[in-house]
């Protein structure tokens, strides 16, 4: 019996509702270890999850606890403890080193239309402090993002460190009148602090997803007095973040990003000039701890407080690259490279580090090893790194095929997330074996999730034909992940949806993704292409793409499509493209360069004209770098640069487009401004191509609002069904 393609909006909406209820596992922490009267040990694992609530049109967070009995080397028993409960208004939370206290940054609306931030301290049984940070007016909003944000306990648990927007002097008009009732000395003092004519001065911020975040400051809460102070001594030309207390609580270690002469977009850009700093609490002396000509991020202090490990990359160039793992010895002041950049790799060997961040807790209890997760080709693996010898061992090589992320490690108990394209995230735990025995790790599942039997998937290896090889980087292969409905469509061939990723220096890993899974359940085969330039395949693969976008990446996707059409039971008359950002750039290129191959296209915030984008984006360096030119903040592109950026853009091929195009744009997108999509929309409409545009307010580049994501999927699915004649 054939498995029909779902066609009605009601069926598709019901399917989306079902799959969107699969929660995402966000974080985990491990409670204090307790020894029972019988000599056994147990601890609680506290986890946070997020899930779409379509009725409320918001993403809700909830927590769940698990109980683990163990003997410090093996797990004897594990299982959930109690039911889930929703978390309201938490922006950040962190347990103290002993586990006796917990700090929570919470937003609340005590009055109609007002929103305030509170810093709360909880012990085992009650809330012991609640500080209204908004009323204190020591600083602006606290940063809760994963770029700058932190909530760090001092080792003595007497102080709490966080990052907030530095308070600016109040501004007033040149014509502000002095009210009679403000004639007291106190009022005059407040009036003197106001700066005339400053209320409309522009302050640049850190761009996409960091709007309004301009001048971060390091702030400290004194637990005993309840006083909040802003640390002095941070150089004015850098923005501090990712901070923690130094050994002995003598000062604060942080990452500082250069923001002169102006700020470039920082989200998803690990190539911004930055360094590791230490500021002394007593003399406000600031010391540079790393090379100041590199990009540095994710510093993590070892349990014995002797070493700091961090990631390092080159400045400018591709936004994501293969990074170095570096280690700074606090007492000898010596910095060493633990793992260097990997140019090339052979099958089955370590391909390099590509993580956007190290796990918050990543050190083994022996302070000699670090555990991290990173893309290794089209899989995300857990790796343990020996810090002195640089040996790398996979903790997931013998585990089920899929993708793994480390949530935390404490007292060598690992808590990880595992998923596949057909299996939503599940929670797994294991003890890290002794050094040299890591391959013997034994994973235990805390939360069973049944894989979706209607989805089958496989990773496909591709080698570009000789005429498409990059002369400077020969022999580089790439991969794709193919999802197919398990039962197929009987004698009928499957329609194919091709999805190249954005970036372009990003990667699809064999993990759970809502859109591909839902499309596959509807009845489409889905092809996720990791073209050359993707992360996880060595630095040479990344370096091969700049200067060749619109050509090499386009040909890789097309070659992959043609190979799949030959090798699989796929319908060559029903092929569509779906892509966002640089994936949208590729989708629009492909329907222009290969109009006979594709019958429909859906592009989300696509780059369509690099030349016109450069003046409006928060990442102007991206346009020049990917076009093959160097970027410098004090120079402008010349005429040849403008011409080459246009030549490499999809607008160059718009006259050849025949496929109907659905465009989805975020009204508040700072990365690829919506004018890019509007430019393409008008060009297509002017040529009579069936085109539809959806503009989502209050949504930025990711279009990640619950309402936008749900509406976008429905419109995408119906557009594909209509134009592929399914």
C-alpha positions as CSV (number, residue, x, y, z in Angstrom):
1,X,0.0,0.0,0.0
2,X,1.3,3.4,-0.9
3,X,2.1,6.0,1.8
4,X,0.5,9.2,0.3
5,X,1.9,12.7,0.6
6,X,0.0,14.8,3.1
7,X,-1.9,17.5,1.2
8,X,-4.5,19.3,3.3
9,X,-3.5,22.3,5.5
10,X,-5.3,20.6,8.4
11,X,-3.2,17.5,8.2
12,X,0.1,19.5,7.8
13,X,-0.8,21.7,10.8
14,X,-1.6,18.6,12.9
15,X,1.8,17.1,12.0
16,X,3.7,20.3,12.7
17,X,1.9,20.6,16.1
18,X,2.9,17.0,16.9
19,X,6.6,17.4,16.0
20,X,6.9,20.9,17.5
21,X,6.0,19.4,20.9
22,X,9.3,17.5,20.9
23,X,11.3,19.6,23.5
24,X,14.8,20.9,23.1
25,X,17.3,20.1,25.9
26,X,19.0,23.3,26.8
27,X,21.2,22.8,29.9
28,X,21.9,20.7,32.9
29,X,23.7,20.9,36.2
30,X,24.6,18.3,38.8
31,X,23.7,18.7,42.4
32,X,25.9,17.9,45.4
33,X,26.9,14.3,46.0
34,X,25.3,12.5,48.9
35,X,26.5,9.4,50.6
36,X,23.8,7.0,52.0
37,X,24.1,5.2,55.3
38,X,24.8,2.0,53.3
39,X,27.9,3.6,51.6
40,X,26.3,4.2,48.2
41,X,26.2,7.7,46.6
42,X,23.6,9.6,44.7
43,X,23.1,13.0,43.1
44,X,20.4,15.0,41.3
45,X,20.7,16.1,37.7
46,X,18.7,19.3,37.1
47,X,17.8,19.9,33.4
48,X,16.2,22.7,31.5
49,X,14.2,22.2,28.3
50,X,12.3,24.5,25.9
51,X,9.2,23.7,23.9
52,X,7.0,25.6,21.5
53,X,3.6,26.6,22.8
54,X,1.6,27.4,19.7
55,X,-1.5,28.7,21.6
56,X,0.6,31.2,23.6
57,X,2.8,31.8,20.5
58,X,5.9,31.6,22.7
59,X,8.7,29.2,23.7
60,X,8.3,27.9,27.2
61,X,11.0,26.6,29.5
62,X,10.6,23.9,31.9
63,X,12.7,21.9,34.3
64,X,13.0,18.2,35.2
65,X,15.2,16.4,37.7
66,X,16.7,13.0,37.6
67,X,18.2,10.8,40.4
68,X,21.4,9.0,39.8
69,X,22.8,6.3,42.2
70,X,26.5,5.5,41.5
71,X,29.8,4.2,42.9
72,X,31.8,7.0,41.3
73,X,32.8,4.8,38.3
74,X,29.5,3.3,37.2
75,X,25.8,4.2,37.3
76,X,23.8,1.8,39.4
77,X,20.4,3.3,39.0
78,X,18.9,6.4,37.3
79,X,15.5,7.7,36.6
80,X,13.3,10.9,36.6
81,X,12.4,12.5,40.0
82,X,9.0,14.1,39.9
83,X,7.2,15.8,37.0
84,X,8.1,18.7,34.8
85,X,7.4,22.3,35.9
86,X,7.5,25.5,33.9
87,X,10.2,28.1,34.6
88,X,8.9,31.7,34.5
89,X,11.0,34.7,33.7
90,X,14.4,33.2,34.2
91,X,17.1,34.8,32.1
92,X,20.2,33.3,33.8
93,X,20.8,30.9,36.7
94,X,23.9,29.5,38.3
95,X,24.5,27.2,41.3
96,X,27.3,28.2,43.7
97,X,30.5,26.0,43.8
98,X,29.3,24.1,46.9
99,X,25.8,23.7,45.5
100,X,24.3,25.3,48.6
101,X,23.1,28.5,46.8
102,X,21.6,29.4,43.5
103,X,21.6,32.8,41.7
104,X,18.8,33.6,39.4
105,X,18.4,36.6,37.1
106,X,14.7,37.1,36.5
107,X,12.6,39.5,34.5
108,X,9.3,40.4,35.9
109,X,6.5,42.9,35.3
110,X,5.2,44.1,38.7
111,X,3.2,46.9,37.1
112,X,1.3,47.2,33.9
113,X,3.7,47.9,31.0
114,X,6.9,47.9,33.0
115,X,9.6,45.3,33.0
116,X,12.3,45.0,35.7
117,X,15.2,42.7,36.3
118,X,15.7,41.1,39.7
119,X,18.8,39.2,41.0
120,X,17.6,36.5,43.4
121,X,19.6,34.2,45.7
122,X,18.1,30.9,46.8
123,X,19.3,28.4,49.3
124,X,18.0,24.8,49.6
125,X,14.6,25.8,51.0
126,X,13.8,29.5,50.3
127,X,14.7,32.7,48.5
128,X,17.1,34.6,50.8
129,X,17.6,37.7,48.6
130,X,15.8,39.6,45.9
131,X,17.4,42.7,44.5
132,X,15.7,45.0,42.1
133,X,18.5,45.9,39.8
134,X,16.4,48.2,37.7
135,X,15.6,50.5,40.7
136,X,19.2,50.5,41.9
137,X,20.2,52.3,38.6
138,X,23.8,51.3,38.9
139,X,23.8,50.1,35.3
140,X,21.5,49.3,32.4
141,X,20.0,45.9,31.6
142,X,22.0,42.8,32.5
143,X,23.3,40.8,29.5
144,X,21.7,37.3,29.4
145,X,23.1,36.4,26.0
146,X,25.7,33.7,25.4
147,X,28.1,36.1,23.8
148,X,28.9,38.5,26.7
149,X,26.6,37.2,29.5
150,X,27.7,35.4,32.6
151,X,26.6,34.8,36.2
152,X,29.7,33.8,38.1
153,X,30.1,33.0,41.8
154,X,33.3,33.8,43.6
155,X,35.1,30.7,45.0
156,X,34.3,31.9,48.5
157,X,30.6,32.3,47.5
158,X,30.6,35.9,48.9
159,X,30.3,37.8,45.6
160,X,28.5,37.4,42.3
161,X,29.8,38.6,39.0
162,X,27.7,39.6,36.0
163,X,27.8,41.8,32.8
164,X,25.4,44.7,32.2
165,X,25.1,47.7,30.0
166,X,27.1,50.6,31.4
167,X,24.9,53.4,32.6
168,X,25.1,56.6,30.5
169,X,24.6,60.1,31.7
170,X,21.1,61.4,31.3
171,X,20.5,63.6,28.3
172,X,18.2,66.5,27.9
173,X,17.3,69.1,25.3
174,X,19.1,72.4,24.9
175,X,15.8,74.0,25.7
176,X,14.9,72.0,28.8
177,X,13.4,74.4,31.3
178,X,14.3,74.3,35.0
179,X,11.1,73.5,36.9
180,X,10.5,75.6,40.0
181,X,9.9,72.5,42.1
182,X,13.4,71.2,41.2
183,X,15.2,74.2,42.8
184,X,16.6,72.4,45.8
185,X,20.3,71.6,46.1
186,X,19.5,67.9,45.5
187,X,17.6,68.8,42.3
188,X,20.4,71.0,41.1
189,X,22.8,68.1,41.6
190,X,20.7,65.9,39.5
191,X,20.3,68.6,36.9
192,X,24.1,69.0,36.7
193,X,24.4,65.4,35.8
194,X,22.2,65.7,32.7
195,X,24.0,66.4,29.5
196,X,22.4,68.8,27.1
197,X,21.9,67.9,23.4
198,X,22.9,64.3,23.8
199,X,19.5,62.6,23.6
200,X,19.8,61.8,19.8
201,X,23.4,60.8,19.7
202,X,23.9,57.4,17.9
203,X,25.6,54.6,19.8
204,X,26.5,51.6,17.7
205,X,25.8,48.2,19.2
206,X,27.0,44.6,18.5
207,X,24.5,43.9,15.8
208,X,22.2,41.0,15.1
209,X,20.7,39.4,18.3
210,X,22.7,41.9,20.4
211,X,20.7,45.0,19.6
212,X,21.0,47.7,22.2
213,X,24.1,46.1,23.7
214,X,26.9,48.6,23.2
215,X,29.1,49.2,26.3
216,X,29.1,46.2,28.6
217,X,30.4,46.6,32.2
218,X,31.6,44.0,34.8
219,X,29.3,44.3,37.8
220,X,29.7,42.7,41.3
221,X,27.1,41.9,43.9
222,X,28.4,41.8,47.5
223,X,26.3,39.0,49.1
224,X,26.6,40.3,52.6
225,X,25.8,43.9,52.1
226,X,23.6,43.6,49.0
227,X,25.7,46.4,47.3
228,X,26.3,46.4,43.6
229,X,29.4,48.0,42.1
230,X,30.8,48.4,38.6
231,X,34.4,47.3,38.3
232,X,36.9,49.9,37.2
233,X,40.1,49.3,35.3
234,X,38.7,47.8,32.1
235,X,40.3,49.7,29.1
236,X,37.8,52.0,27.4
237,X,38.5,50.6,23.9
238,X,37.3,47.1,24.7
239,X,33.9,45.5,25.6
240,X,34.2,42.9,28.4
241,X,32.3,39.6,28.7
242,X,32.5,35.9,29.5
243,X,34.0,36.7,32.9
244,X,34.8,34.6,35.9
245,X,36.7,35.0,39.2
246,X,40.4,34.4,39.2
247,X,42.2,31.9,41.5
248,X,42.0,33.2,45.1
249,X,39.2,35.7,44.1
250,X,41.9,38.4,43.7
251,X,40.3,39.7,40.5
252,X,38.3,38.9,37.4
253,X,39.3,37.2,34.2
254,X,37.4,38.1,31.1
255,X,37.4,38.3,27.3
256,X,37.6,41.8,25.9
257,X,36.5,42.6,22.3
258,X,38.0,45.7,20.5
259,X,35.2,48.0,19.5
260,X,37.2,50.8,17.8
261,X,36.7,52.3,15.3
262,X,33.2,50.8,15.3
263,X,31.5,47.6,16.2
264,X,31.0,44.8,13.7
265,X,28.3,42.1,14.2
266,X,29.4,39.6,16.8
267,X,26.7,36.9,16.8
268,X,28.1,33.8,15.0
269,X,31.3,35.6,14.3
270,X,34.3,34.0,16.1
271,X,36.8,36.1,14.1
272,X,36.5,39.4,16.0
273,X,39.7,40.8,17.6
274,X,39.6,39.9,21.2
275,X,41.9,38.8,24.0
276,X,42.0,37.3,27.5
277,X,42.4,39.9,30.3
278,X,42.7,40.0,34.1
279,X,41.6,43.0,36.2
280,X,42.9,43.2,39.8
281,X,40.2,44.2,42.4
282,X,42.5,46.2,44.6
283,X,44.5,48.4,42.2
284,X,42.1,48.2,39.2
285,X,45.1,47.1,37.2
286,X,44.3,45.4,33.9
287,X,46.7,42.8,32.5
288,X,46.7,41.2,29.1
289,X,47.0,37.4,29.3
290,X,46.9,36.4,25.6
291,X,48.0,37.5,22.2
292,X,46.1,40.7,21.4
293,X,46.2,40.2,17.6
294,X,43.9,37.1,17.6
295,X,40.2,36.3,18.2
296,X,39.8,34.6,21.6
297,X,36.7,33.2,23.4
298,X,35.3,30.7,25.9
299,X,37.8,30.8,28.7
300,X,37.3,28.0,31.3
301,X,39.2,27.6,34.6
302,X,40.4,24.2,35.7
303,X,39.0,22.7,39.0
304,X,42.5,23.0,40.7
305,X,42.4,26.7,39.6
306,X,45.8,26.4,37.9
307,X,45.0,26.6,34.2
308,X,42.7,28.4,31.8
309,X,41.7,26.8,28.5
310,X,40.3,28.8,25.7
311,X,39.6,28.9,21.9
312,X,41.6,31.0,19.5
313,X,41.2,31.9,15.8
314,X,42.5,34.4,13.3
315,X,41.1,37.9,13.1
316,X,38.7,38.7,10.1
317,X,38.6,36.3,7.2
318,X,35.8,33.7,7.4
319,X,33.4,34.2,10.3
320,X,33.9,30.6,11.5
321,X,37.2,28.7,11.1
322,X,39.0,25.8,12.6
323,X,40.2,27.1,15.9
324,X,43.1,26.4,18.2
325,X,42.7,25.1,21.8
326,X,45.1,27.1,24.0
327,X,46.0,26.8,27.6
328,X,47.3,29.5,30.0
329,X,49.1,28.5,33.2
330,X,48.1,30.9,36.0
331,X,51.2,30.5,38.0
332,X,54.0,30.1,35.4
333,X,52.3,32.6,33.0
334,X,53.1,30.3,30.1
335,X,50.6,29.9,27.2
336,X,50.7,26.7,25.1
337,X,48.9,25.3,22.1
338,X,47.1,22.1,23.0
339,X,45.5,21.5,19.6
340,X,46.4,23.4,16.5
341,X,44.4,24.1,13.3
342,X,43.9,21.0,11.2
343,X,44.4,21.8,7.5
344,X,43.5,18.3,6.1
345,X,42.5,15.0,7.6
346,X,42.1,11.5,6.5
347,X,38.9,9.4,6.9
348,X,38.3,8.6,10.5
349,X,40.8,11.0,12.0
350,X,40.4,14.1,14.1
351,X,39.2,17.0,11.8
352,X,39.8,20.0,14.1
353,X,37.8,22.1,16.5
354,X,34.8,24.1,15.2
355,X,32.7,24.8,18.4
356,X,31.1,28.2,18.8
357,X,31.8,27.8,22.5
358,X,33.3,25.3,25.0
359,X,30.8,23.8,27.5
360,X,30.5,26.0,30.6
361,X,32.0,23.1,32.6
362,X,34.4,21.1,30.5
363,X,37.3,20.1,32.8
364,X,37.7,16.5,34.1
365,X,38.2,16.2,37.9
366,X,41.9,15.6,37.4
367,X,42.4,19.0,35.8
368,X,44.4,17.2,33.1
369,X,41.7,16.6,30.5
370,X,39.0,18.7,28.8
371,X,35.8,17.4,27.2
372,X,34.1,19.2,24.3
373,X,31.8,18.7,21.4
374,X,32.5,19.7,17.9
375,X,31.5,18.9,14.3
376,X,33.5,16.1,12.8
377,X,32.4,16.1,9.2
378,X,28.6,15.6,9.3
379,X,28.5,14.4,12.9
380,X,28.9,16.2,16.1
381,X,31.0,14.2,18.5
382,X,32.2,14.3,22.1
383,X,35.9,14.4,22.4
384,X,38.2,14.2,25.4
385,X,41.5,16.1,25.1
386,X,44.6,15.4,27.1
387,X,46.0,18.8,27.9
388,X,49.6,18.0,28.3
389,X,50.0,15.6,25.3
390,X,47.3,16.9,23.0
391,X,45.9,13.4,22.5
392,X,42.3,13.3,21.3
393,X,39.8,10.5,22.0
394,X,36.2,10.2,20.9
395,X,33.7,9.4,23.6
396,X,31.0,8.6,21.0
397,X,32.8,6.7,18.3
398,X,31.3,3.4,19.3
399,X,27.9,4.9,20.2
400,X,24.8,5.1,18.0
401,X,25.3,7.2,14.8
402,X,24.0,10.8,15.4
403,X,25.1,14.0,17.1
404,X,26.2,14.6,20.7
405,X,26.6,17.8,22.8
406,X,28.1,18.0,26.3
407,X,25.8,19.8,28.7
408,X,28.0,19.6,31.7
409,X,30.7,17.5,33.5
410,X,31.0,17.5,37.3
411,X,33.1,15.1,39.4
412,X,33.6,13.2,36.1
413,X,29.9,12.6,35.6
414,X,29.1,13.5,32.0
415,X,25.6,14.8,31.0
416,X,25.0,14.9,27.2
417,X,22.4,15.5,24.6
418,X,22.0,13.0,21.8
419,X,19.8,13.2,18.7
420,X,19.5,12.1,15.1
421,X,17.5,13.4,12.1
422,X,14.8,10.8,13.0
423,X,15.1,11.0,16.8
424,X,14.4,14.1,19.0
425,X,16.9,15.1,21.7
426,X,17.4,12.6,24.5
427,X,19.4,12.8,27.7
428,X,22.4,10.5,28.4
429,X,24.9,10.3,31.3
430,X,28.1,8.4,31.8
431,X,31.2,8.5,34.0
432,X,34.4,9.6,32.3
433,X,36.8,6.7,32.5
434,X,40.4,7.1,33.7
435,X,43.0,8.6,31.4
436,X,43.8,6.2,28.6
437,X,40.6,4.2,29.0
438,X,38.2,6.8,27.6
439,X,37.0,4.6,24.8
440,X,35.4,2.3,27.4
441,X,32.8,4.9,28.3
442,X,29.3,3.5,29.0
443,X,26.3,5.7,28.3
444,X,23.1,5.4,30.1
445,X,19.8,6.9,28.8
446,X,17.9,9.0,31.4
447,X,15.0,9.9,29.1
448,X,13.8,7.4,26.5
449,X,12.7,8.9,23.1
450,X,11.4,6.7,20.4
451,X,12.9,7.4,17.0
452,X,10.3,8.3,14.3
453,X,10.0,5.1,12.2
454,X,8.7,6.9,9.2
455,X,12.0,8.6,8.6
456,X,15.2,6.9,7.3
457,X,18.4,8.8,6.8
458,X,22.0,8.3,5.7
459,X,25.2,10.4,5.3
460,X,26.5,10.4,1.7
461,X,30.1,11.1,0.7
462,X,30.8,13.1,-2.5
463,X,33.9,13.9,-4.4
464,X,33.6,16.8,-6.8
465,X,34.5,16.0,-10.4
466,X,38.0,16.9,-11.6
467,X,36.7,19.9,-13.6
468,X,35.1,21.4,-10.5
469,X,38.1,21.0,-8.2
470,X,39.7,24.1,-6.7
471,X,43.3,24.2,-8.1
472,X,44.7,25.4,-4.9
473,X,42.8,23.0,-2.7
474,X,42.6,19.7,-4.7
475,X,41.2,16.5,-3.2
476,X,38.7,18.0,-0.8
477,X,35.5,16.0,-0.5
478,X,32.1,16.9,1.1
479,X,29.0,15.2,2.4
480,X,25.2,15.4,2.4
481,X,22.6,14.0,4.7
482,X,19.6,12.4,2.9
483,X,16.3,12.0,4.7
484,X,13.6,9.8,3.1
485,X,10.2,8.6,4.1
486,X,10.8,5.0,5.2
487,X,7.8,3.5,3.3
488,X,8.4,5.6,0.2
489,X,5.5,6.3,-2.2
490,X,5.2,2.8,-3.6
491,X,5.9,2.8,-7.4
492,X,6.0,6.6,-7.4
493,X,9.3,8.4,-7.1
494,X,9.7,10.8,-4.2
495,X,9.7,14.6,-4.6
496,X,13.0,16.1,-3.4
497,X,13.6,19.2,-1.3
498,X,17.2,20.4,-1.4
499,X,18.4,22.4,1.6
500,X,21.9,24.0,1.6
501,X,23.0,25.5,4.9
502,X,23.7,29.2,5.6
503,X,27.0,30.7,6.8
504,X,28.5,29.7,4.4
505,X,30.9,28.4,7.0
506,X,28.4,26.4,9.0
507,X,27.4,22.7,8.9
508,X,24.5,20.3,9.0
509,X,25.2,17.6,11.6
510,X,23.2,14.4,11.8
511,X,20.9,15.8,14.5
512,X,17.2,16.5,15.1
513,X,15.9,19.4,13.0
514,X,12.2,20.3,13.0
515,X,11.7,21.5,9.4
516,X,13.5,18.6,7.6
517,X,11.8,16.0,9.8
518,X,8.4,17.5,9.2
519,X,9.0,17.7,5.5
520,X,10.0,14.1,5.4
521,X,6.9,13.1,7.3
522,X,4.8,15.0,4.8
523,X,6.3,12.8,2.0
524,X,9.4,14.6,0.7
525,X,12.9,13.4,0.5
526,X,15.1,16.1,2.1
527,X,18.8,16.6,1.0
528,X,21.0,18.6,3.5
529,X,24.2,19.6,1.7
530,X,27.5,20.3,3.4
531,X,29.3,21.8,0.4
532,X,33.0,22.6,0.4
533,X,33.5,25.5,2.9
534,X,31.5,23.8,5.6
535,X,32.8,23.4,9.1
536,X,34.1,20.0,10.3
537,X,36.1,19.1,7.2
538,X,39.5,20.8,7.9
539,X,40.7,24.4,7.5
540,X,41.5,23.9,3.8
541,X,37.9,23.2,3.0
542,X,36.9,26.4,4.7
543,X,39.7,28.4,2.9
544,X,38.7,27.0,-0.5
545,X,35.4,28.9,-0.7
546,X,36.1,32.7,-0.2
547,X,36.5,34.2,-3.6
548,X,34.5,31.4,-5.2
549,X,31.0,31.8,-3.7
550,X,28.3,31.7,-6.3
551,X,30.4,29.2,-8.2
552,X,32.1,26.4,-6.1
553,X,29.3,26.1,-3.5
554,X,26.6,26.3,-6.2
555,X,28.3,23.6,-8.3
556,X,28.7,21.4,-5.2
557,X,25.0,21.5,-4.4
558,X,24.0,20.9,-8.1
559,X,26.5,18.0,-8.4
560,X,25.1,16.5,-5.2
561,X,21.5,16.8,-6.5
562,X,22.4,15.2,-9.8
563,X,24.1,12.3,-8.0
564,X,21.1,11.7,-5.7
565,X,18.7,11.8,-8.6
566,X,20.8,9.1,-10.3
567,X,21.3,6.9,-7.3
568,X,18.0,7.1,-5.4
569,X,14.3,6.7,-6.3
570,X,13.7,10.5,-6.6
571,X,11.6,12.3,-9.1
572,X,13.7,14.7,-11.2
573,X,10.6,16.5,-12.3
574,X,9.7,17.5,-8.7
575,X,12.8,19.1,-7.2
576,X,12.6,22.2,-5.0
577,X,15.0,24.4,-3.0
578,X,14.7,25.7,0.6
579,X,17.5,27.9,2.1
580,X,18.1,30.7,4.6
581,X,20.8,33.4,4.6
582,X,23.7,32.0,2.5
583,X,21.5,29.0,2.0
584,X,19.0,31.4,0.4
585,X,21.9,32.9,-1.6
586,X,22.5,29.4,-3.0
587,X,18.9,28.6,-3.6
588,X,18.4,31.8,-5.6
589,X,21.7,31.1,-7.5
590,X,20.6,27.6,-8.4
591,X,17.2,28.5,-9.7
592,X,19.0,31.1,-11.9
593,X,21.9,29.0,-13.0
594,X,20.0,25.7,-13.4
595,X,16.4,26.7,-14.2
596,X,15.6,23.3,-15.7
597,X,16.4,21.4,-12.5
598,X,14.1,23.2,-9.9
599,X,10.4,23.7,-9.9
600,X,10.0,25.7,-6.8
601,X,12.0,27.8,-4.3
602,X,11.6,29.0,-0.7
603,X,14.2,31.6,0.5
604,X,14.4,32.9,4.1
605,X,16.2,36.2,4.5
606,X,18.4,35.4,1.4
607,X,21.5,37.3,0.4
608,X,20.7,38.3,-3.2
609,X,23.1,41.2,-3.9
610,X,26.3,41.4,-1.9
611,X,27.1,44.8,-3.5
612,X,23.9,46.4,-2.1
613,X,24.0,44.5,1.2
614,X,27.4,45.8,2.3
615,X,26.1,49.2,3.3
616,X,23.2,48.0,5.4
617,X,24.5,44.8,7.2
618,X,26.1,44.5,10.6
619,X,28.8,42.3,8.9
620,X,30.1,44.4,5.9
621,X,33.4,42.4,6.1
622,X,31.4,39.2,5.1
623,X,30.6,40.7,1.7
624,X,34.2,41.4,0.8
625,X,35.7,38.3,2.4
626,X,33.4,35.9,0.7
627,X,33.9,37.8,-2.6
628,X,37.6,37.2,-2.2
629,X,38.8,40.6,-1.1
630,X,40.5,41.8,2.2
631,X,38.4,43.9,4.6
632,X,39.7,46.9,6.5
633,X,37.5,49.3,8.4
634,X,39.3,52.4,7.1
635,X,38.9,51.6,3.4
636,X,36.0,51.5,1.0
637,X,35.5,49.0,-1.9
638,X,36.7,50.2,-5.2
639,X,34.7,49.9,-8.5
640,X,36.2,46.5,-9.2
641,X,35.1,45.2,-5.8
642,X,31.5,46.4,-6.3
643,X,31.4,44.8,-9.7
644,X,32.8,41.4,-8.5
645,X,30.3,41.3,-5.5
646,X,27.4,41.8,-8.0
647,X,28.9,39.3,-10.3
648,X,29.0,36.6,-7.6
649,X,25.4,37.4,-6.5
650,X,22.1,35.7,-7.5
651,X,20.8,39.0,-9.0
652,X,23.2,38.3,-11.8
653,X,21.0,35.4,-12.9
654,X,17.5,36.7,-12.1
655,X,16.5,37.0,-15.7
656,X,16.9,33.2,-16.1
657,X,14.7,32.3,-13.1
658,X,11.5,30.4,-14.0
659,X,10.6,28.6,-10.7
660,X,8.0,30.2,-8.4
661,X,9.6,31.8,-5.4
662,X,8.4,32.2,-1.8
663,X,10.3,34.8,0.2
664,X,10.3,35.0,4.1
665,X,11.9,38.1,5.6
666,X,12.4,39.3,9.2
667,X,11.5,42.9,9.6
668,X,14.2,43.4,12.2
669,X,17.0,41.5,10.5
670,X,20.3,43.3,11.0
671,X,22.4,40.6,9.3
672,X,20.7,40.4,5.9
673,X,18.5,43.5,5.8
674,X,15.0,42.8,4.5
675,X,15.7,45.2,1.5
676,X,17.7,42.3,0.1
677,X,14.6,40.2,-0.2
678,X,12.5,43.1,-1.4
679,X,15.1,43.8,-4.2
680,X,14.7,40.2,-5.4
681,X,10.9,40.3,-5.0
682,X,10.6,43.3,-7.3
683,X,13.0,41.9,-9.8
684,X,11.0,38.6,-10.0
685,X,7.6,40.4,-10.1
686,X,8.8,42.7,-12.8
687,X,9.6,39.6,-14.9
688,X,6.3,37.9,-14.3
689,X,7.6,35.1,-12.0
690,X,5.1,33.8,-9.5
691,X,6.4,35.3,-6.2
692,X,5.0,35.7,-2.7
693,X,6.6,37.6,0.2
694,X,6.0,37.1,3.9
695,X,7.3,39.9,6.2
696,X,7.5,38.9,9.9
697,X,7.5,41.8,12.4
698,X,9.5,41.5,15.6
699,X,11.6,38.8,14.0
700,X,15.4,39.1,13.2
701,X,17.6,37.0,11.0
702,X,16.8,33.6,12.4
703,X,13.0,34.0,12.0
704,X,12.9,32.0,15.3
705,X,9.7,33.5,16.8
706,X,7.3,30.7,17.5
707,X,4.5,32.3,15.4
708,X,6.9,33.1,12.5
709,X,8.4,29.6,12.6
710,X,5.1,27.9,12.6
711,X,3.6,30.2,9.9
712,X,6.7,29.9,7.9
713,X,6.6,26.1,7.9
714,X,2.9,26.0,6.8
715,X,3.5,28.5,4.0
716,X,6.6,26.6,2.9
717,X,4.9,23.2,2.9
718,X,1.9,24.4,1.0
719,X,4.0,26.3,-1.5
720,X,6.1,23.1,-2.2
721,X,3.0,20.9,-2.5
722,X,1.3,23.4,-4.9
723,X,4.3,23.9,-7.3
724,X,5.7,20.4,-7.2
725,X,2.1,19.2,-8.0
726,X,2.2,16.6,-5.2
